[in-house]
Amino acid sequence: MSIDAIREHYDYPPFTEQDAQADPFEQFRLWFEQARQAGGRTPNAMTLATSSKSGIPSARTVLLKGYDTDGFVFFTNYQSNKANDLDENPLAALVFYWDTLSRTVRINGTVTKVSQEETDAYFKTRPRDSQLGAWASNQSTIIADRQTLHRRFDQVKEKYADQDIPTPPSWGGYRVHPTTIEFWQGQSSRLHDRLRYTKNADGRNWALQRLAP
């Protein structure tokens, strides 16, 4: 079935070098807040791409749970497929797509685990059922059926009834430390704006370049 008829018509202000902030994290903050205000359902949803040591790629959608000038943070099971990839090859790419604004942000960088203190602090903010779910699911493993998952959930719910739920030892956060951050703004005639920040050798400053669409 052809889908050629599905086309996006872009009619947005250009994104120029003069518009871009000197700091890519400040530029991300501005665009992220605009995406939130534009009414997108999950503006913190991002595609996380990893690859195994042998180069087999994998991608999935995860949620951004925090960011600062050191990087972008998400949480997961440390025994999941993505965690196995990152153990073997601690490089990753992130992609945000905000269709309400026809904008994309692409991030490439190295990955490290966050501290246990940071993991514990975030875990305490999660809804109780989400905390229980982290204990109930051995992410990426094969299970017989959905009932198996519900039984496990009920077991941990009973185990931790009327008490605080600790962070599972197999659960925690990762931080993607960017080496490049690209901001893409859709434009008419497919003459899209692509501005890429690349971290300089000094590890502190960033160079800004325009890329052909």
C-alpha positions, -999 to 999 in steps of 0.1 A, spaced: 0 0 0 14 34 -10 15 61 16 29 88 -7 -3 109 -2 6 113 35 25 146 34 33 172 60 31 209 49 54 230 70 47 266 78 68 276 107 92 305 114 128 297 105 153 286 131 185 306 125 219 308 141 208 342 156 179 324 173 200 296 187 212 299 223 249 296 229 243 267 253 225 237 237 210 228 271 193 262 273 181 257 237 167 223 247 150 238 277 133 264 255 121 239 229 110 214 256 89 240 274 73 251 241 65 214 233 48 211 267 28 242 261 18 231 226 -2 203 241 16 172 230 6 141 250 41 130 261 67 157 253 93 138 273 90 106 252 122 99 233 136 72 211 166 55 227 189 37 202 217 14 214 237 -14 198 253 -45 211 291 -51 211 287 -68 177 269 -39 163 233 -51 163 211 -20 167 180 -17 188 156 12 194 127 18 218 108 46 234 116 57 269 108 87 290 131 116 299 131 120 337 156 148 341 183 168 324 211 192 332 244 204 317 258 169 324 232 150 303 198 134 299 185 109 324 161 79 320 154 49 342 151 12 334 158 -23 345 195 -30 346 188 -65 333 169 -54 302 180 -56 266 189 -19 265 210 -23 297 228 -53 282 236 -32 251 249 -3 273 270 -27 294 287 -38 262 287 -6 243 281 26 264 272 48 234 236 58 226 214 82 205 182 99 216 155 114 194 127 137 205 99 143 179 73 170 187 48 168 158 27 197 171 57 220 163 74 199 135 105 198 156 131 171 163 160 170 186 188 144 181 214 136 207 245 114 205 267 107 234 283 84 260 263 67 287 269 61 324 248 49 353 235 75 377 244 72 414 224 50 437 214 81 456 199 97 425 181 64 416 167 61 451 156 97 452 137 93 419 122 59 428 106 75 459 87 99 437 71 72 415 35 62 421 32 32 444 19 9 417 48 19 395 72 10 423 55 -24 426 57 -29 389 94 -24 389 97 -54 413 71 -75 395 86 -73 360 119 -88 350 120 -67 319 127 -83 285 125 -118 298 99 -143 283 68 -149 304 40 -175 299 11 -150 299 -3 -118 313 -17 -136 344 19 -145 354 27 -108 355 -4 -101 376 4 -129 400 39 -115 406 25 -80 411 0 -93 437 28 -111 455 50 -80 458 20 -59 467 13 -82 496 50 -84 506 53 -46 509 18 -39 523 19 -10 548 56 -3 543 78 18 520 89 0 489 127 -1 484 144 4 450 149 -30 433 186 -38 430 182 -44 393 166 -10 386 182 24 381 190 53 359 214 61 330 226 95 319 234 102 283 263 127 282 259 144 248 288 150 223 264 163 197 229 178 199 210 187 167 179 208 165 156 203 134 128 226 125 105 217 96 103 243 68 85 248 35 99 233 2 118 207 24 144 234 32 144 224 68 166 241 94 192 218 110 215 234 136 240 210 153 260 217 185 293 197 188 312 196 220 347 210 216 379 192 226 381 212 258 349 194 269 332 226 280 323 247 250 302 240 219 306 247 182 274 255 162 271 244 126 242 244 100 236 212 82 219 208 48 184 193 51 
